[in-house]
């Protein structure tokens, strides 16, 4: 074998990377997660509404030329 112990080192690095990812998972309860999700959705709806208003204003302004 030409790889030697490289396979073991790769497995160790992969395991450490997986452990790091597992530690960053959220600890929110179901209701907290749902509330955060709804809050983010409300923000995105507001951004979309503003973008639609801006596009409508630009379209109205372009028609006056």
PDB file of N, CA, C, O and CB in Angstrom:
ATOM      1  N   UNK A   1       0.850  -1.185   0.000  1.00  0.00           N
ATOM      2  CA  UNK A   1       0.000   0.000   0.000  1.00  0.00           C
ATOM      3  C   UNK A   1       0.890   1.240   0.000  1.00  0.00           C
ATOM      4  O   UNK A   1       1.864   1.337   0.746  1.00  0.00           O
ATOM      5  CB  UNK A   1      -0.964   0.003   1.229  1.00  0.00           C
ATOM      6  N   UNK A   2       0.529   2.155  -0.839  1.00  0.00           N
ATOM      7  CA  UNK A   2       1.336   3.357  -0.937  1.00  0.00           C
ATOM      8  C   UNK A   2       0.792   4.478  -0.065  1.00  0.00           C
ATOM      9  O   UNK A   2       1.494   5.455   0.195  1.00  0.00           O
ATOM     10  CB  UNK A   2       1.413   3.812  -2.373  1.00  0.00           C
ATOM     11  N   UNK A   3      -0.429   4.352   0.382  1.00  0.00           N
ATOM     12  CA  UNK A   3      -1.028   5.443   1.157  1.00  0.00           C
ATOM     13  C   UNK A   3      -0.575   5.453   2.604  1.00  0.00           C
ATOM     14  O   UNK A   3      -0.622   6.499   3.253  1.00  0.00           O
ATOM     15  CB  UNK A   3      -2.530   5.348   1.106  1.00  0.00           C
ATOM     16  N   UNK A   4      -0.151   4.356   3.109  1.00  0.00           N
ATOM     17  CA  UNK A   4       0.290   4.321   4.501  1.00  0.00           C
ATOM     18  C   UNK A   4      -0.876   4.587   5.439  1.00  0.00           C
ATOM     19  O   UNK A   4      -1.926   3.955   5.316  1.00  0.00           O
ATOM     20  CB  UNK A   4       1.405   5.343   4.741  1.00  0.00           C
ATOM     21  N   UNK A   5      -0.705   5.512   6.372  1.00  0.00           N
ATOM     22  CA  UNK A   5      -1.764   5.801   7.343  1.00  0.00           C
ATOM     23  C   UNK A   5      -2.590   7.015   6.932  1.00  0.00           C
ATOM     24  O   UNK A   5      -3.321   7.568   7.753  1.00  0.00           O
ATOM     25  CB  UNK A   5      -1.162   6.030   8.725  1.00  0.00           C
ATOM     26  N   UNK A   6      -2.486   7.433   5.685  1.00  0.00           N
ATOM     27  CA  UNK A   6      -3.236   8.599   5.219  1.00  0.00           C
ATOM     28  C   UNK A   6      -4.742   8.374   5.355  1.00  0.00           C
ATOM     29  O   UNK A   6      -5.488   9.300   5.673  1.00  0.00           O
ATOM     30  CB  UNK A   6      -2.880   8.915   3.758  1.00  0.00           C
ATOM     31  N   UNK A   7      -5.178   7.146   5.115  1.00  0.00           N
ATOM     32  CA  UNK A   7      -6.606   6.827   5.217  1.00  0.00           C
ATOM     33  C   UNK A   7      -7.104   7.087   6.637  1.00  0.00           C
ATOM     34  O   UNK A   7      -8.191   7.632   6.831  1.00  0.00           O
ATOM     35  CB  UNK A   7      -6.868   5.353   4.817  1.00  0.00           C
ATOM     36  N   UNK A   8      -6.310   6.697   7.617  1.00  0.00           N
ATOM     37  CA  UNK A   8      -6.692   6.926   9.013  1.00  0.00           C
ATOM     38  C   UNK A   8      -6.764   8.416   9.325  1.00  0.00           C
ATOM     39  O   UNK A   8      -7.668   8.860  10.034  1.00  0.00           O
ATOM     40  CB  UNK A   8      -5.699   6.239   9.959  1.00  0.00           C
ATOM     41  N   UNK A   9      -5.825   9.182   8.805  1.00  0.00           N
ATOM     42  CA  UNK A   9      -5.839  10.626   9.026  1.00  0.00           C
ATOM     43  C   UNK A   9      -7.070  11.264   8.367  1.00  0.00           C
ATOM     44  O   UNK A   9      -7.696  12.158   8.936  1.00  0.00           O
ATOM     45  CB  UNK A   9      -4.545  11.265   8.477  1.00  0.00           C
ATOM     46  N   UNK A  10      -7.401  10.798   7.175  1.00  0.00           N
ATOM     47  CA  UNK A  10      -8.588  11.328   6.484  1.00  0.00           C
ATOM     48  C   UNK A  10      -9.861  11.022   7.262  1.00  0.00           C
ATOM     49  O   UNK A  10     -10.743  11.872   7.389  1.00  0.00           O
ATOM     50  CB  UNK A  10      -8.691  10.744   5.065  1.00  0.00           C
ATOM     51  N   UNK A  11      -9.948   9.808   7.777  1.00  0.00           N
ATOM     52  CA  UNK A  11     -11.127   9.440   8.568  1.00  0.00           C
ATOM     53  C   UNK A  11     -11.220  10.290   9.833  1.00  0.00           C
ATOM     54  O   UNK A  11     -12.303  10.732  10.218  1.00  0.00           O
ATOM     55  CB  UNK A  11     -11.084   7.944   8.937  1.00  0.00           C
ATOM     56  N   UNK A  12     -10.084  10.512  10.470  1.00  0.00           N
ATOM     57  CA  UNK A  12     -10.076  11.329  11.686  1.00  0.00           C
ATOM     58  C   UNK A  12     -10.530  12.752  11.371  1.00  0.00           C
ATOM     59  O   UNK A  12     -11.344  13.315  12.102  1.00  0.00           O
ATOM     60  CB  UNK A  12      -8.668  11.344  12.325  1.00  0.00           C
ATOM     61  N   UNK A  13     -10.013  13.338  10.291  1.00  0.00           N
ATOM     62  CA  UNK A  13     -10.427  14.693   9.902  1.00  0.00           C
ATOM     63  C   UNK A  13     -11.907  14.746   9.574  1.00  0.00           C
ATOM     64  O   UNK A  13     -12.589  15.696   9.957  1.00  0.00           O
ATOM     65  CB  UNK A  13      -9.615  15.177   8.703  1.00  0.00           C
ATOM     66  N   UNK A  14     -12.419  13.738   8.868  1.00  0.00           N
ATOM     67  CA  UNK A  14     -13.840  13.704   8.529  1.00  0.00           C
ATOM     68  C   UNK A  14     -14.693  13.607   9.791  1.00  0.00           C
ATOM     69  O   UNK A  14     -15.732  14.259   9.896  1.00  0.00           O
ATOM     70  CB  UNK A  14     -14.143  12.523   7.592  1.00  0.00           C
ATOM     71  N   UNK A  15     -14.249  12.790  10.750  1.00  0.00           N
ATOM     72  CA  UNK A  15     -14.992  12.648  11.998  1.00  0.00           C
ATOM     73  C   UNK A  15     -15.009  13.962  12.773  1.00  0.00           C
ATOM     74  O   UNK A  15     -16.046  14.349  13.313  1.00  0.00           O
ATOM     75  CB  UNK A  15     -14.384  11.534  12.858  1.00  0.00           C
ATOM     76  N   UNK A  16     -13.871  14.649  12.830  1.00  0.00           N
ATOM     77  CA  UNK A  16     -13.801  15.932  13.527  1.00  0.00           C
ATOM     78  C   UNK A  16     -14.682  16.975  12.853  1.00  0.00           C
ATOM     79  O   UNK A  16     -15.343  17.765  13.526  1.00  0.00           O
ATOM     80  CB  UNK A  16     -12.357  16.428  13.587  1.00  0.00           C
ATOM     81  N   UNK A  17     -14.692  16.977  11.533  1.00  0.00           N
ATOM     82  CA  UNK A  17     -15.534  17.912  10.792  1.00  0.00           C
ATOM     83  C   UNK A  17     -17.014  17.642  11.063  1.00  0.00           C
ATOM     84  O   UNK A  17     -17.794  18.576  11.249  1.00  0.00           O
ATOM     85  CB  UNK A  17     -15.244  17.817   9.284  1.00  0.00           C
ATOM     86  N   UNK A  18     -17.397  16.373  11.085  1.00  0.00           N
ATOM     87  CA  UNK A  18     -18.781  16.004  11.361  1.00  0.00           C
ATOM     88  C   UNK A  18     -19.166  16.395  12.785  1.00  0.00           C
ATOM     89  O   UNK A  18     -20.273  16.880  13.018  1.00  0.00           O
ATOM     90  CB  UNK A  18     -18.990  14.496  11.146  1.00  0.00           C
ATOM     91  N   UNK A  19     -18.267  16.189  13.728  1.00  0.00           N
ATOM     92  CA  UNK A  19     -18.549  16.574  15.112  1.00  0.00           C
ATOM     93  C   UNK A  19     -18.747  18.081  15.229  1.00  0.00           C
ATOM     94  O   UNK A  19     -19.621  18.547  15.960  1.00  0.00           O
ATOM     95  CB  UNK A  19     -17.413  16.118  16.039  1.00  0.00           C
ATOM     96  N   UNK A  20     -17.934  18.831  14.509  1.00  0.00           N
ATOM     97  CA  UNK A  20     -18.045  20.291  14.542  1.00  0.00           C
ATOM     98  C   UNK A  20     -19.398  20.732  13.991  1.00  0.00           C
ATOM     99  O   UNK A  20     -20.032  21.629  14.546  1.00  0.00           O
ATOM    100  CB  UNK A  20     -16.898  20.943  13.736  1.00  0.00           C
ATOM    101  N   UNK A  21     -19.841  20.107  12.902  1.00  0.00           N
ATOM    102  CA  UNK A  21     -21.132  20.457  12.322  1.00  0.00           C
ATOM    103  C   UNK A  21     -22.279  20.099  13.258  1.00  0.00           C
ATOM    104  O   UNK A  21     -23.263  20.833  13.345  1.00  0.00           O
ATOM    105  CB  UNK A  21     -21.315  19.756  10.983  1.00  0.00           C
ATOM    106  N   UNK A  22     -22.155  18.978  13.955  1.00  0.00           N
ATOM    107  CA  UNK A  22     -23.207  18.559  14.876  1.00  0.00           C
ATOM    108  C   UNK A  22     -23.338  19.511  16.058  1.00  0.00           C
ATOM    109  O   UNK A  22     -24.428  19.677  16.605  1.00  0.00           O
ATOM    110  CB  UNK A  22     -22.935  17.152  15.376  1.00  0.00           C
ATOM    111  N   UNK A  23     -22.232  20.135  16.452  1.00  0.00           N
ATOM    112  CA  UNK A  23     -22.270  21.052  17.584  1.00  0.00           C
ATOM    113  C   UNK A  23     -22.945  22.370  17.231  1.00  0.00           C
ATOM    114  O   UNK A  23     -23.396  23.084  18.127  1.00  0.00           O
ATOM    115  CB  UNK A  23     -20.870  21.313  18.088  1.00  0.00           C
ATOM    116  N   UNK A  24     -23.026  22.710  15.945  1.00  0.00           N
ATOM    117  CA  UNK A  24     -23.595  23.985  15.540  1.00  0.00           C
ATOM    118  C   UNK A  24     -25.096  23.891  15.257  1.00  0.00           C
ATOM    119  O   UNK A  24     -25.706  24.871  14.829  1.00  0.00           O
ATOM    120  CB  UNK A  24     -22.875  24.500  14.317  1.00  0.00           C
ATOM    121  N   UNK A  25     -25.689  22.732  15.489  1.00  0.00           N
ATOM    122  CA  UNK A  25     -27.122  22.597  15.253  1.00  0.00           C
ATOM    123  C   UNK A  25     -27.898  23.463  16.237  1.00  0.00           C
ATOM    124  O   UNK A  25     -27.423  23.760  17.333  1.00  0.00           O
ATOM    125  CB  UNK A  25     -27.557  21.123  15.371  1.00  0.00           C
ATOM    126  N   UNK A  26     -29.089  23.860  15.832  1.00  0.00           N
ATOM    127  CA  UNK A  26     -29.892  24.725  16.686  1.00  0.00           C
ATOM    128  C   UNK A  26     -30.410  23.957  17.895  1.00  0.00           C
ATOM    129  O   UNK A  26     -30.578  22.738  17.860  1.00  0.00           O
ATOM    130  CB  UNK A  26     -31.060  25.322  15.897  1.00  0.00           C
ATOM    131  N   UNK A  27     -30.651  24.692  18.945  1.00  0.00           N
ATOM    132  CA  UNK A  27     -31.192  24.090  20.162  1.00  0.00           C
ATOM    133  C   UNK A  27     -32.569  24.656  20.452  1.00  0.00           C
ATOM    134  O   UNK A  27     -33.048  24.587  21.583  1.00  0.00           O
ATOM    135  CB  UNK A  27     -30.251  24.328  21.358  1.00  0.00           C
ATOM    136  N   UNK A  28     -33.211  25.221  19.424  1.00  0.00           N
ATOM    137  CA  UNK A  28     -34.539  25.803  19.622  1.00  0.00           C
ATOM    138  C   UNK A  28     -35.582  24.700  19.734  1.00  0.00           C
ATOM    139  O   UNK A  28     -35.452  23.635  19.130  1.00  0.00           O
ATOM    140  CB  UNK A  28     -34.895  26.764  18.466  1.00  0.00           C
ATOM    141  N   UNK A  29     -36.613  24.976  20.514  1.00  0.00           N
ATOM    142  CA  UNK A  29     -37.719  24.042  20.595  1.00  0.00           C
ATOM    143  C   UNK A  29     -38.568  24.196  19.343  1.00  0.00           C
ATOM    144  O   UNK A  29     -38.317  25.079  18.523  1.00  0.00           O
ATOM    145  CB  UNK A  29     -38.563  24.276  21.878  1.00  0.00           C
ATOM    146  N   UNK A  30     -39.549  23.359  19.197  1.00  0.00           N
ATOM    147  CA  UNK A  30     -40.396  23.394  18.010  1.00  0.00           C
ATOM    148  C   UNK A  30     -41.137  24.704  17.852  1.00  0.00           C
ATOM    149  O   UNK A  30     -41.225  25.238  16.747  1.00  0.00           O
ATOM    150  CB  UNK A  30     -41.378  22.270  18.052  1.00  0.00           C
ATOM    151  N   UNK A  31     -41.675  25.229  18.948  1.00  0.00           N
ATOM    152  CA  UNK A  31     -42.436  26.477  18.866  1.00  0.00           C
ATOM    153  C   UNK A  31     -41.511  27.670  18.601  1.00  0.00           C
ATOM    154  O   UNK A  31     -41.876  28.592  17.872  1.00  0.00           O
ATOM    155  CB  UNK A  31     -43.232  26.703  20.163  1.00  0.00           C
ATOM    156  N   UNK A  32     -40.311  27.647  19.198  1.00  0.00           N
ATOM    157  CA  UNK A  32     -39.353  28.732  18.935  1.00  0.00           C
ATOM    158  C   UNK A  32     -38.918  28.711  17.478  1.00  0.00           C
ATOM    159  O   UNK A  32     -38.798  29.761  16.846  1.00  0.00           O
ATOM    160  CB  UNK A  32     -38.119  28.613  19.860  1.00  0.00           C
ATOM    161  N   UNK A  33     -38.682  27.520  16.945  1.00  0.00           N
ATOM    162  CA  UNK A  33     -38.272  27.388  15.553  1.00  0.00           C
ATOM    163  C   UNK A  33     -39.379  27.883  14.625  1.00  0.00           C
ATOM    164  O   UNK A  33     -39.107  28.585  13.651  1.00  0.00           O
ATOM    165  CB  UNK A  33     -37.915  25.925  15.231  1.00  0.00           C
ATOM    166  N   UNK A  34     -40.612  27.522  14.923  1.00  0.00           N
ATOM    167  CA  UNK A  34     -41.752  27.952  14.104  1.00  0.00           C
ATOM    168  C   UNK A  34     -41.896  29.471  14.136  1.00  0.00           C
ATOM    169  O   UNK A  34     -42.145  30.093  13.103  1.00  0.00           O
ATOM    170  CB  UNK A  34     -43.054  27.284  14.595  1.00  0.00           C
ATOM    171  N   UNK A  35     -41.743  30.064  15.305  1.00  0.00           N
ATOM    172  CA  UNK A  35     -41.845  31.514  15.440  1.00  0.00           C
ATOM    173  C   UNK A  35     -40.738  32.213  14.646  1.00  0.00           C
ATOM    174  O   UNK A  35     -40.993  33.213  13.975  1.00  0.00           O
ATOM    175  CB  UNK A  35     -41.777  31.920  16.922  1.00  0.00           C
ATOM    176  N   UNK A  36     -39.518  31.694  14.720  1.00  0.00           N
ATOM    177  CA  UNK A  36     -38.400  32.266  13.978  1.00  0.00           C
ATOM    178  C   UNK A  36     -38.634  32.137  12.471  1.00  0.00           C
ATOM    179  O   UNK A  36     -38.319  33.045  11.703  1.00  0.00           O
ATOM    180  CB  UNK A  36     -37.081  31.578  14.376  1.00  0.00           C
ATOM    181  N   UNK A  37     -39.181  31.016  12.072  1.00  0.00           N
ATOM    182  CA  UNK A  37     -39.482  30.778  10.657  1.00  0.00           C
ATOM    183  C   UNK A  37     -40.549  31.749  10.159  1.00  0.00           C
ATOM    184  O   UNK A  37     -40.417  32.311   9.071  1.00  0.00           O
ATOM    185  CB  UNK A  37     -39.945  29.326  10.440  1.00  0.00           C
ATOM    186  N   UNK A  38     -41.587  31.946  10.935  1.00  0.00           N
ATOM    187  CA  UNK A  38     -42.646  32.886  10.556  1.00  0.00           C
ATOM    188  C   UNK A  38     -42.119  34.317  10.523  1.00  0.00           C
ATOM    189  O   UNK A  38     -42.514  35.102   9.661  1.00  0.00           O
ATOM    190  CB  UNK A  38     -43.831  32.783  11.530  1.00  0.00           C
ATOM    191  N   UNK A  39     -41.235  34.662  11.449  1.00  0.00           N
ATOM    192  CA  UNK A  39     -40.642  35.994  11.502  1.00  0.00           C
ATOM    193  C   UNK A  39     -39.807  36.244  10.241  1.00  0.00           C
ATOM    194  O   UNK A  39     -39.892  37.315   9.639  1.00  0.00           O
ATOM    195  CB  UNK A  39     -39.770  36.154  12.774  1.00  0.00           C
ATOM    196  N   UNK A  40     -39.015  35.268   9.853  1.00  0.00           N
ATOM    197  CA  UNK A  40     -38.195  35.397   8.648  1.00  0.00           C
ATOM    198  C   UNK A  40     -39.082  35.512   7.411  1.00  0.00           C
ATOM    199  O   UNK A  40     -38.777  36.277   6.496  1.00  0.00           O
ATOM    200  CB  UNK A  40     -37.237  34.195   8.510  1.00  0.00           C
ATOM    201  N   UNK A  41     -40.166  34.763   7.380  1.00  0.00           N
ATOM    202  CA  UNK A  41     -41.081  34.816   6.245  1.00  0.00           C
ATOM    203  C   UNK A  41     -41.751  36.187   6.152  1.00  0.00           C
ATOM    204  O   UNK A  41     -41.948  36.704   5.052  1.00  0.00           O
ATOM    205  CB  UNK A  41     -42.141  33.712   6.361  1.00  0.00           C
ATOM    206  N   UNK A  42     -42.101  36.775   7.290  1.00  0.00           N
ATOM    207  CA  UNK A  42     -42.717  38.096   7.288  1.00  0.00           C
ATOM    208  C   UNK A  42     -41.743  39.145   6.764  1.00  0.00           C
ATOM    209  O   UNK A  42     -42.137  40.043   6.019  1.00  0.00           O
ATOM    210  CB  UNK A  42     -43.191  38.468   8.696  1.00  0.00           C
ATOM    211  N   UNK A  43     -40.488  39.036   7.146  1.00  0.00           N
ATOM    212  CA  UNK A  43     -39.473  39.968   6.659  1.00  0.00           C
ATOM    213  C   UNK A  43     -39.323  39.834   5.153  1.00  0.00           C
ATOM    214  O   UNK A  43     -39.245  40.839   4.446  1.00  0.00           O
ATOM    215  CB  UNK A  43     -38.122  39.720   7.357  1.00  0.00           C
ATOM    216  N   UNK A  44     -39.282  38.613   4.659  1.00  0.00           N
ATOM    217  CA  UNK A  44     -39.134  38.395   3.222  1.00  0.00           C
ATOM    218  C   UNK A  44     -40.356  38.897   2.451  1.00  0.00           C
ATOM    219  O   UNK A  44     -40.212  39.442   1.357  1.00  0.00           O
ATOM    220  CB  UNK A  44     -38.907  36.912   2.934  1.00  0.00           C
ATOM    221  N   UNK A  45     -41.554  38.719   3.009  1.00  0.00           N
ATOM    222  CA  UNK A  45     -42.767  39.239   2.342  1.00  0.00           C
ATOM    223  C   UNK A  45     -42.716  40.759   2.258  1.00  0.00           C
ATOM    224  O   UNK A  45     -43.110  41.335   1.244  1.00  0.00           O
ATOM    225  CB  UNK A  45     -44.048  38.791   3.098  1.00  0.00           C
ATOM    226  N   UNK A  46     -42.238  41.412   3.309  1.00  0.00           N
ATOM    227  CA  UNK A  46     -42.126  42.864   3.313  1.00  0.00           C
ATOM    228  C   UNK A  46     -41.100  43.328   2.266  1.00  0.00           C
ATOM    229  O   UNK A  46     -41.341  44.300   1.550  1.00  0.00           O
ATOM    230  CB  UNK A  46     -41.731  43.367   4.720  1.00  0.00           C
ATOM    231  N   UNK A  47     -39.977  42.646   2.181  1.00  0.00           N
ATOM    232  CA  UNK A  47     -38.973  42.984   1.171  1.00  0.00           C
ATOM    233  C   UNK A  47     -39.535  42.825  -0.230  1.00  0.00           C
ATOM    234  O   UNK A  47     -39.289  43.660  -1.100  1.00  0.00           O
ATOM    235  CB  UNK A  47     -37.727  42.111   1.338  1.00  0.00           C
ATOM    236  N   UNK A  48     -40.288  41.758  -0.452  1.00  0.00           N
ATOM    237  CA  UNK A  48     -40.877  41.513  -1.764  1.00  0.00           C
ATOM    238  C   UNK A  48     -41.919  42.575  -2.103  1.00  0.00           C
ATOM    239  O   UNK A  48     -42.011  43.015  -3.249  1.00  0.00           O
ATOM    240  CB  UNK A  48     -41.508  40.119  -1.813  1.00  0.00           C
ATOM    241  N   UNK A  49     -42.701  42.985  -1.109  1.00  0.00           N
ATOM    242  CA  UNK A  49     -43.711  44.019  -1.342  1.00  0.00           C
ATOM    243  C   UNK A  49     -43.031  45.324  -1.752  1.00  0.00           C
ATOM    244  O   UNK A  49     -43.478  45.992  -2.685  1.00  0.00           O
ATOM    245  CB  UNK A  49     -44.584  44.234  -0.076  1.00  0.00           C
ATOM    246  N   UNK A  50     -41.957  45.684  -1.060  1.00  0.00           N
ATOM    247  CA  UNK A  50     -41.232  46.909  -1.391  1.00  0.00           C
ATOM    248  C   UNK A  50     -40.617  46.825  -2.784  1.00  0.00           C
ATOM    249  O   UNK A  50     -40.631  47.803  -3.532  1.00  0.00           O
ATOM    250  CB  UNK A  50     -40.142  47.180  -0.351  1.00  0.00           C
ATOM    251  N   UNK A  51     -40.084  45.671  -3.129  1.00  0.00           N
ATOM    252  CA  UNK A  51     -39.492  45.497  -4.461  1.00  0.00           C
ATOM    253  C   UNK A  51     -40.562  45.614  -5.539  1.00  0.00           C
ATOM    254  O   UNK A  51     -40.323  46.217  -6.585  1.00  0.00           O
ATOM    255  CB  UNK A  51     -38.778  44.134  -4.566  1.00  0.00           C
ATOM    256  N   UNK A  52     -41.734  45.046  -5.294  1.00  0.00           N
ATOM    257  CA  UNK A  52     -42.830  45.145  -6.264  1.00  0.00           C
ATOM    258  C   UNK A  52     -43.278  46.592  -6.424  1.00  0.00           C
ATOM    259  O   UNK A  52     -43.553  47.034  -7.540  1.00  0.00           O
ATOM    260  CB  UNK A  52     -44.018  44.268  -5.829  1.00  0.00           C
ATOM    261  N   UNK A  53     -43.356  47.333  -5.322  1.00  0.00           N
ATOM    262  CA  UNK A  53     -43.741  48.745  -5.393  1.00  0.00           C
ATOM    263  C   UNK A  53     -42.706  49.550  -6.180  1.00  0.00           C
ATOM    264  O   UNK A  53     -43.062  50.414  -6.980  1.00  0.00           O
ATOM    265  CB  UNK A  53     -43.905  49.332  -3.976  1.00  0.00           C
ATOM    266  N   UNK A  54     -41.428  49.261  -5.949  1.00  0.00           N
ATOM    267  CA  UNK A  54     -40.370  49.964  -6.663  1.00  0.00           C
ATOM    268  C   UNK A  54     -40.431  49.663  -8.159  1.00  0.00           C
ATOM    269  O   UNK A  54     -40.271  50.564  -8.982  1.00  0.00           O
ATOM    270  CB  UNK A  54     -38.997  49.578  -6.098  1.00  0.00           C
ATOM    271  N   UNK A  55     -40.660  48.406  -8.509  1.00  0.00           N
ATOM    272  CA  UNK A  55     -40.763  48.029  -9.918  1.00  0.00           C
ATOM    273  C   UNK A  55     -41.967  48.703 -10.573  1.00  0.00           C
ATOM    274  O   UNK A  55     -41.888  49.149 -11.717  1.00  0.00           O
ATOM    275  CB  UNK A  55     -40.867  46.502 -10.058  1.00  0.00           C
ATOM    276  N   UNK A  56     -43.077  48.774  -9.846  1.00  0.00           N
ATOM    277  CA  UNK A  56     -44.273  49.420 -10.386  1.00  0.00           C
ATOM    278  C   UNK A  56     -44.010  50.903 -10.596  1.00  0.00           C
ATOM    279  O   UNK A  56     -44.448  51.470 -11.597  1.00  0.00           O
ATOM    280  CB  UNK A  56     -45.482  49.214  -9.448  1.00  0.00           C
ATOM    281  N   UNK A  57     -43.301  51.541  -9.668  1.00  0.00           N
ATOM    282  CA  UNK A  57     -42.999  52.964  -9.786  1.00  0.00           C
ATOM    283  C   UNK A  57     -42.060  53.201 -10.968  1.00  0.00           C
ATOM    284  O   UNK A  57     -42.224  54.179 -11.697  1.00  0.00           O
ATOM    285  CB  UNK A  57     -42.371  53.501  -8.479  1.00  0.00           C
ATOM    286  N   UNK A  58     -41.086  52.323 -11.164  1.00  0.00           N
ATOM    287  CA  UNK A  58     -40.180  52.457 -12.291  1.00  0.00           C
ATOM    288  C   UNK A  58     -40.920  52.268 -13.611  1.00  0.00           C
ATOM    289  O   UNK A  58     -40.652  52.972 -14.584  1.00  0.00           O
ATOM    290  CB  UNK A  58     -39.038  51.453 -12.177  1.00  0.00           C
ATOM    291  N   UNK A  59     -41.850  51.317 -13.642  1.00  0.00           N
ATOM    292  CA  UNK A  59     -42.616  51.069 -14.860  1.00  0.00           C
ATOM    293  C   UNK A  59     -43.515  52.261 -15.166  1.00  0.00           C
ATOM    294  O   UNK A  59     -43.678  52.623 -16.331  1.00  0.00           O
ATOM    295  CB  UNK A  59     -43.454  49.783 -14.725  1.00  0.00           C
ATOM    296  N   UNK A  60     -44.097  52.872 -14.146  1.00  0.00           N
ATOM    297  CA  UNK A  60     -44.954  54.035 -14.350  1.00  0.00           C
ATOM    298  C   UNK A  60     -44.131  55.224 -14.810  1.00  0.00           C
ATOM    299  O   UNK A  60     -44.578  56.009 -15.647  1.00  0.00           O
ATOM    300  CB  UNK A  60     -45.715  54.380 -13.065  1.00  0.00           C
ATOM    301  N   UNK A  61     -42.917  55.360 -14.260  1.00  0.00           N
ATOM    302  CA  UNK A  61     -42.030  56.446 -14.643  1.00  0.00           C
ATOM    303  C   UNK A  61     -41.519  56.272 -16.058  1.00  0.00           C
ATOM    304  O   UNK A  61     -41.317  57.265 -16.757  1.00  0.00           O
ATOM    305  CB  UNK A  61     -40.868  56.540 -13.683  1.00  0.00           C
ATOM    306  N   UNK A  62     -41.308  55.068 -16.495  1.00  0.00           N
ATOM    307  CA  UNK A  62     -40.803  54.798 -17.844  1.00  0.00           C
ATOM    308  C   UNK A  62     -41.871  55.081 -18.892  1.00  0.00           C
ATOM    309  O   UNK A  62     -41.547  55.428 -20.028  1.00  0.00           O
ATOM    310  CB  UNK A  62     -40.327  53.345 -17.960  1.00  0.00           C
ATOM    311  N   UNK A  63     -43.124  54.938 -18.526  1.00  0.00           N
ATOM    312  CA  UNK A  63     -44.214  55.194 -19.467  1.00  0.00           C
ATOM    313  C   UNK A  63     -44.436  56.662 -19.734  1.00  0.00           C
ATOM    314  O   UNK A  63     -45.063  57.006 -20.736  1.00  0.00           O
ATOM    315  CB  UNK A  63     -45.478  54.594 -18.958  1.00  0.00           C
ATOM    316  N   UNK A  64     -43.949  57.544 -18.882  1.00  0.00           N
ATOM    317  CA  UNK A  64     -44.151  58.988 -19.045  1.00  0.00           C
ATOM    318  C   UNK A  64     -43.179  59.613 -20.026  1.00  0.00           C
ATOM    319  O   UNK A  64     -43.409  60.735 -20.476  1.00  0.00           O
ATOM    320  CB  UNK A  64     -44.025  59.678 -17.717  1.00  0.00           C
ATOM    321  N   UNK A  65     -42.104  58.928 -20.370  1.00  0.00           N
ATOM    322  CA  UNK A  65     -41.083  59.494 -21.256  1.00  0.00           C
ATOM    323  C   UNK A  65     -41.581  59.658 -22.647  1.00  0.00           C
ATOM    324  O   UNK A  65     -40.843  60.123 -23.516  1.00  0.00           O
ATOM    325  CB  UNK A  65     -39.859  58.643 -21.269  1.00  0.00           C
TER     326      UNK A  65
END
